[in-house]
Amino acid sequence: MSSSPSSRIAGLYLITRESADTAALLRVVGAAISGGARLIQYRDKSGDPRRRMQQAQALRALCREQECLLIVNDDVALAAAVDADGVHLGADDGSVAEARAVLGPERIIGVSCYNRLELATAAAGAGADYVAFGAFFSSATKPGAVTAAPQLLCEARSLGVPLVAIGGINADNGRVLVRAGADALAVLAAVWDAEDSAAAAARIKQLFNEQDP
């Protein structure tokens, strides 16, 4: 890989919606990639190991074909098994060091830091390739999530790692987060609930091309 892991964390970061319909899953992800998504996070809490393996493998093939990055949510072993580009760790998913020992130096390791700058400082110090904050807006995916303010992104710029914003983000409210310092916007419903997933992705991607007035 010619570029460092951290340099590739930018733009629209699509999180998958849990579905037993793999064909439909791939259709939406493919449309989002055509609209400008640069990272895909496979998130499936079904507890069905066969389905998770099959879907992760299919997404890996699609992402490789489209030159898009695949990150696996929570599961280091699955990320390694399908040769994903990395893993995203939550609060109870093990340490950066443990994930790095399995995945090696070239894979991406992201860490959820919620609304706590101290967690992000520790993660960056441990070698995380990006840190994620949120929820910035209400989200049906995690209705009880802690809330974060855009100012947190400004404060975290000094950490020297890419910042991912998550939680209820769409093309209307994401602009303030990009201006506050988000390198990537992690999105689920704004793309999955749209009639035209590619167009929805393109609108969010455009936020990164806008200039401050």
C-alpha positions as CSV (number, residue, x, y, z in Angstrom):
1,M,0.0,0.0,0.0
2,S,1.5,3.3,-1.1
3,S,-0.3,5.6,1.3
4,S,-0.4,5.6,5.0
5,P,-3.6,4.2,6.6
6,S,-4.6,7.6,8.1
7,S,-4.3,9.4,4.8
8,R,-7.2,7.4,3.4
9,I,-9.7,8.4,6.1
10,A,-11.7,11.2,4.3
11,G,-15.0,12.0,2.9
12,L,-18.2,9.9,3.0
13,Y,-18.0,6.9,5.3
14,L,-21.0,4.6,4.8
15,I,-22.1,2.3,7.6
16,T,-24.1,-0.7,6.4
17,R,-27.7,-1.4,7.6
18,E,-28.2,-4.9,9.0
19,S,-29.9,-7.1,6.4
20,A,-30.3,-10.7,5.6
21,D,-30.7,-9.8,1.9
22,T,-27.1,-9.7,0.7
23,A,-28.0,-8.7,-2.9
24,A,-29.9,-5.7,-1.6
25,L,-27.0,-4.8,0.7
26,L,-24.6,-4.9,-2.2
27,R,-26.9,-2.8,-4.4
28,V,-27.1,0.1,-1.9
29,V,-23.4,-0.1,-1.1
30,G,-22.5,-0.1,-4.8
31,A,-24.8,2.9,-5.4
32,A,-23.2,4.8,-2.5
33,I,-19.8,4.1,-3.9
34,S,-20.8,5.4,-7.3
35,G,-22.1,8.6,-5.5
36,G,-18.8,9.1,-3.8
37,A,-18.5,7.0,-0.6
38,R,-14.8,6.3,0.1
39,L,-15.1,4.0,3.1
40,I,-17.6,1.3,3.9
41,Q,-18.1,-0.1,7.4
42,Y,-19.7,-3.5,7.6
43,R,-21.9,-3.5,10.7
44,D,-24.0,-6.5,11.5
45,K,-25.1,-7.5,15.0
46,S,-27.2,-10.5,13.9
47,G,-24.9,-13.1,15.6
48,D,-25.1,-15.2,12.5
49,P,-21.5,-16.1,11.7
50,R,-22.2,-17.7,8.3
51,R,-24.1,-14.6,7.1
52,R,-21.5,-12.2,8.5
53,M,-18.7,-14.1,6.8
54,Q,-20.6,-14.3,3.4
55,Q,-21.6,-10.6,3.5
56,A,-18.1,-9.4,4.6
57,Q,-16.5,-11.4,1.8
58,A,-18.9,-10.0,-0.8
59,L,-18.4,-6.5,0.4
60,R,-14.6,-7.0,0.3
61,A,-14.8,-8.1,-3.3
62,L,-17.0,-5.1,-4.2
63,C,-14.8,-2.6,-2.4
64,R,-11.7,-4.0,-4.0
65,E,-13.2,-3.7,-7.4
66,Q,-14.3,-0.2,-6.8
67,E,-11.1,0.9,-5.0
68,C,-13.0,1.6,-1.8
69,L,-12.0,0.8,1.7
70,L,-13.8,-1.8,3.8
71,I,-13.8,-1.5,7.6
72,V,-15.4,-4.2,9.8
73,N,-17.3,-3.1,12.9
74,D,-16.2,-4.6,16.2
75,D,-14.8,-7.9,14.9
76,V,-11.0,-8.1,14.5
77,A,-11.2,-11.8,13.6
78,L,-13.7,-11.3,10.8
79,A,-11.7,-8.3,9.5
80,A,-8.6,-10.5,9.3
81,A,-10.5,-13.5,7.8
82,V,-11.8,-11.5,4.8
83,D,-8.7,-9.4,4.4
84,A,-10.6,-6.2,5.1
85,D,-8.8,-2.8,5.2
86,G,-9.4,-2.4,8.9
87,V,-11.6,-2.6,11.9
88,H,-13.6,-0.2,14.0
89,L,-13.5,-0.7,17.8
90,G,-16.1,0.3,20.3
91,A,-15.8,0.6,24.0
92,D,-15.9,-3.1,24.6
93,D,-14.1,-4.4,21.6
94,G,-10.5,-4.8,22.8
95,S,-7.5,-2.5,22.6
96,V,-5.7,-0.9,19.7
97,A,-2.6,-3.0,20.5
98,E,-4.6,-6.2,20.4
99,A,-6.1,-5.4,17.0
100,R,-2.8,-4.2,15.7
101,A,-1.2,-7.5,16.7
102,V,-3.7,-9.4,14.6
103,L,-4.1,-7.1,11.6
104,G,-0.5,-5.7,11.3
105,P,0.8,-2.2,10.7
106,E,-0.9,-1.5,7.3
107,R,-4.5,-2.0,8.4
108,I,-6.7,0.7,9.6
109,I,-7.9,0.8,13.2
110,G,-10.5,3.3,14.2
111,V,-11.9,3.8,17.7
112,S,-15.2,5.2,19.0
113,C,-14.6,8.0,21.5
114,Y,-18.2,9.2,21.9
115,N,-18.0,12.7,23.5
116,R,-14.8,12.2,25.4
117,L,-11.6,13.9,24.2
118,E,-9.6,11.9,26.8
119,L,-10.6,8.6,25.1
120,A,-9.4,10.1,21.7
121,T,-6.1,11.2,23.2
122,A,-5.5,7.7,24.6
123,A,-6.5,6.0,21.3
124,A,-4.3,8.3,19.2
125,G,-1.4,7.7,21.6
126,A,-2.0,3.9,21.2
127,G,-1.7,4.1,17.5
128,A,-5.3,4.4,16.2
129,D,-5.5,5.5,12.6
130,Y,-8.6,7.6,13.3
131,V,-11.0,8.5,16.2
132,A,-14.7,8.8,15.9
133,F,-17.0,11.2,17.9
134,G,-20.7,11.3,18.3
135,A,-23.6,11.2,18.3
136,F,-23.8,14.7,17.0
137,F,-27.5,14.5,16.1
138,S,-30.3,12.1,17.1
139,S,-30.1,8.8,15.4
140,A,-32.6,5.9,15.1
141,T,-29.8,3.5,14.9
142,K,-28.6,4.4,18.5
143,P,-31.4,6.4,20.1
144,G,-29.8,6.4,23.5
145,A,-26.3,7.4,22.4
146,V,-24.4,10.1,24.2
147,T,-24.4,13.4,22.5
148,A,-21.3,15.4,21.2
149,A,-21.0,19.0,20.2
150,P,-19.2,20.2,17.1
151,Q,-16.7,22.1,19.2
152,L,-15.3,18.8,20.2
153,L,-14.0,18.3,16.7
154,C,-12.2,21.7,16.9
155,E,-10.6,20.6,20.2
156,A,-9.5,17.3,18.8
157,R,-7.6,18.7,15.8
158,S,-4.4,18.8,17.8
159,L,-4.4,15.0,18.1
160,G,-2.9,14.7,14.6
161,V,-5.2,11.8,13.5
162,P,-8.3,11.9,11.2
163,L,-11.6,12.7,12.9
164,V,-14.8,10.9,12.0
165,A,-18.2,12.3,13.0
166,I,-21.2,10.1,13.4
167,G,-24.8,10.1,14.5
168,G,-27.8,11.3,12.6
169,I,-25.7,13.1,9.9
170,N,-27.2,14.1,6.5
171,A,-26.5,16.6,3.7
172,D,-28.2,19.3,5.6
173,N,-26.5,19.1,9.0
174,G,-23.2,17.7,8.0
175,R,-21.7,21.0,6.8
176,V,-21.2,22.3,10.4
177,L,-19.2,19.2,11.2
178,V,-17.0,19.5,8.2
179,R,-16.3,23.1,9.1
180,A,-15.5,22.1,12.7
181,G,-12.9,19.7,11.5
182,A,-14.4,16.4,10.6
183,D,-12.3,14.5,8.0
184,A,-15.1,12.0,7.4
185,L,-18.8,11.8,8.0
186,A,-20.1,8.4,9.0
187,V,-23.6,8.0,7.6
188,L,-26.3,5.3,7.7
189,A,-29.9,6.4,7.4
190,A,-29.3,9.4,5.1
191,V,-28.2,7.0,2.4
192,W,-30.1,3.8,3.2
193,D,-33.5,5.6,3.6
194,A,-33.0,7.6,0.4
195,E,-34.9,6.7,-2.8
196,D,-31.7,7.4,-4.7
197,S,-28.7,6.2,-2.7
198,A,-26.2,7.4,-5.2
199,A,-27.6,10.9,-5.2
200,A,-27.8,11.0,-1.4
201,A,-24.2,10.0,-1.2
202,A,-23.2,12.6,-3.8
203,R,-24.9,15.3,-1.8
204,I,-22.9,14.4,1.3
205,K,-19.7,14.1,-0.6
206,Q,-20.2,17.6,-1.9
207,L,-19.9,19.0,1.6
208,F,-16.2,18.3,1.5
209,N,-15.8,20.3,-1.7
210,E,-17.5,23.4,-0.4
211,Q,-15.4,26.4,0.7
212,D,-16.1,28.5,3.8
213,P,-17.8,31.8,2.8
